[in-house]
Amino acid sequence: MMHAIVGLGNPGRRYERTRHNVGFMVVDTLAQRWRESYRPGKGAYVYARSAGHETLLVKPTTYMNDSGRAVRELCDYYKIELENLMLVYDDLDIPFPTLRLRKQGGAGTHRGMQSVLQHLGDEQFARTRLGIGGGQGNQPAEVFVLKPYSSSEQSQLPEQLDRSADALEFWLKAGIDQTMNRFNMSETGAEKEGNIHE
């Protein structure tokens, strides 16, 4: 059964290393690990296909606010079941560099996820949220998320990306429940104990 891991972000060089593009960065981390290259998809996205993992790594080529169109085109073309779909994106309400996985749920204030829910008409799919919060200060959210990471954050970012990639590889083998139990972290960065279904 084919799985799809979709990272959310904005296309174009000016957005490459911004906080809002950390979903792209996680998918890129997996593509590098698996030595797979991207190609144009049958819709508004690029993808890398790993036969060994039976997985598509996907980056929409729409802007963030229209991400749902690409996700819907992907799921329709490849007949991706929602239980085999994983969305990866930034979350301003979670402190950096915390990682949180969820089984399902709403979009909160994230416009990319709002678009995905609108186009899919369902929220019964897993998501990996990478915390980017904590350094915003008085900046408006729409400004902060489109800025590059600070120098101190950049030193911790590779660890957050690698841990996220580890979690996604584990999800492919073990499913979302075990992955949440193993990889969800507290705000201090320590792993939480017990069964987590937030």
C-alpha positions in Angstrom: 0.0 0.0 0.0 1.5 3.3 -1.1 2.2 5.9 1.6 2.6 9.7 1.1 4.6 12.1 3.2 3.7 15.7 2.2 5.8 18.6 3.5 4.2 22.0 3.4 6.0 25.2 2.4 6.4 27.9 -0.2 8.2 27.3 -3.5 11.0 29.6 -4.6 14.5 30.4 -3.4 13.4 33.4 -1.2 11.5 31.0 1.1 13.9 28.1 1.1 15.3 28.3 4.7 12.4 30.1 6.4 10.6 28.7 9.3 7.4 28.2 7.3 9.3 25.8 5.0 10.4 23.4 7.6 8.0 20.8 6.2 9.9 20.9 2.9 13.2 20.6 4.8 12.0 17.4 6.5 10.9 15.8 3.2 14.2 16.8 1.7 16.0 15.2 4.6 14.3 11.9 3.8 14.9 12.2 0.1 18.6 12.7 0.8 18.7 9.7 3.2 16.9 7.5 0.6 19.0 8.9 -2.3 15.8 9.8 -4.3 15.3 12.8 -6.6 12.3 14.9 -7.2 10.3 14.9 -10.5 7.1 16.7 -11.6 3.9 15.2 -10.4 0.5 14.8 -12.1 -0.7 17.9 -10.4 0.7 21.0 -8.5 3.5 19.2 -6.8 6.9 17.5 -7.2 7.6 14.1 -5.7 10.3 11.5 -5.1 9.2 7.9 -5.1 10.9 5.3 -3.0 10.1 1.7 -4.1 11.9 0.3 -1.1 9.7 2.3 1.3 6.6 2.2 -0.9 6.4 5.9 -0.2 6.0 9.2 -2.1 7.8 12.2 -0.7 5.9 15.3 -1.9 6.3 19.1 -2.0 3.4 21.2 -3.3 4.3 23.7 -5.9 1.4 25.9 -5.0 1.9 28.6 -2.3 1.2 27.6 1.2 -2.3 28.9 1.3 -3.3 26.7 -1.6 -1.6 23.5 -0.5 -4.8 21.5 -0.3 -5.2 21.5 -4.1 -1.9 19.7 -4.5 -2.7 17.2 -1.7 -6.1 16.4 -3.3 -4.5 15.9 -6.7 -1.9 13.6 -5.2 -4.4 11.5 -3.3 -6.8 11.2 -6.2 -4.1 10.2 -8.7 -2.3 7.7 -6.5 -5.4 6.6 -4.6 -3.8 7.4 -1.3 -5.9 6.3 1.7 -6.0 8.9 4.4 -4.6 6.4 6.9 -1.5 6.3 4.7 -1.1 10.1 4.4 1.2 12.2 6.6 1.4 16.0 6.5 4.5 17.7 7.8 4.5 21.4 8.7 5.6 24.2 11.1 3.6 25.1 14.2 4.1 28.5 15.9 2.2 27.3 19.0 4.8 24.6 19.8 8.2 25.8 21.1 11.3 25.2 19.0 12.7 22.5 18.6 9.9 20.4 19.9 8.3 17.7 17.7 4.7 16.6 18.0 2.8 14.0 16.0 -1.0 13.7 16.0 -3.4 11.1 14.6 -6.0 13.7 13.4 -7.5 17.0 14.2 -8.1 20.5 13.0 -5.8 23.0 11.4 -5.6 25.7 14.1 -4.3 28.9 12.5 -2.1 27.2 9.9 -3.4 28.3 6.5 -1.7 25.5 4.6 -3.5 23.0 6.8 -6.7 24.9 6.5 -6.5 24.5 2.8 -5.7 20.7 3.1 -8.7 20.1 5.3 -10.9 22.1 2.9 -9.9 20.1 -0.1 -9.9 16.7 1.5 -13.1 17.3 3.5 -11.7 15.1 6.3 -9.3 15.5 9.2 -8.7 11.8 9.8 -5.0 11.7 8.7 -1.7 12.0 10.6 0.4 15.0 10.9 3.9 15.9 12.1 4.2 19.3 13.6 7.6 20.9 14.1 7.7 23.6 16.7 9.0 27.0 15.6 7.7 29.1 18.5 9.5 30.9 21.2 11.5 33.6 19.4 8.7 35.6 18.0 8.7 38.6 20.4 6.5 41.4 19.1 6.7 40.3 15.4 3.4 39.5 13.7 3.1 35.8 13.0 2.9 36.3 9.2 6.3 38.1 9.3 8.0 35.8 11.8 7.2 32.5 9.9 8.7 33.9 6.7 12.0 34.8 8.3 15.1 32.5 8.4 16.0 30.8 11.6 18.2 32.6 14.1 21.8 31.6 14.3 21.2 29.7 17.6 18.2 28.0 16.1 20.2 27.0 13.0 22.6 25.1 15.2 19.7 23.0 16.6 17.7 22.7 13.3 19.6 19.6 11.9 18.7 17.7 15.1 15.0 18.6 14.8 15.0 17.6 11.1 16.8 14.3 11.7 14.5 13.4 14.6 11.5 14.2 12.4 12.9 12.0 9.6 13.5 9.2 12.2 9.9 9.5 13.3 8.5 9.3 9.8 10.6 6.2 9.0 9.3 4.7 12.2 5.7 5.6 11.3 6.0 3.8 8.0 6.8 0.6 9.9 4.9 0.9 13.1 1.9 3.3 12.6 0.9 6.5 14.2 0.1 5.3 17.7 3.5 3.8 18.4 5.2 6.7 16.7 3.5 9.2 18.9 4.4 7.2 22.0 8.0 7.1 21.0 8.7 10.5 19.4 6.4 13.1 21.0 8.5 15.4 23.1 7.8 17.7 26.0 8.7 21.4 25.8 12.0 20.6 27.5 12.9 18.4 24.6 12.6 15.2 26.6 10.5 12.3 25.4 7.1 12.0 27.1 6.2 8.8 28.8 3.0 6.9 28.3 0.4 6.9 25.6 0.0 10.3 24.0 -3.1 11.1 22.0 -3.3 14.9 21.9 
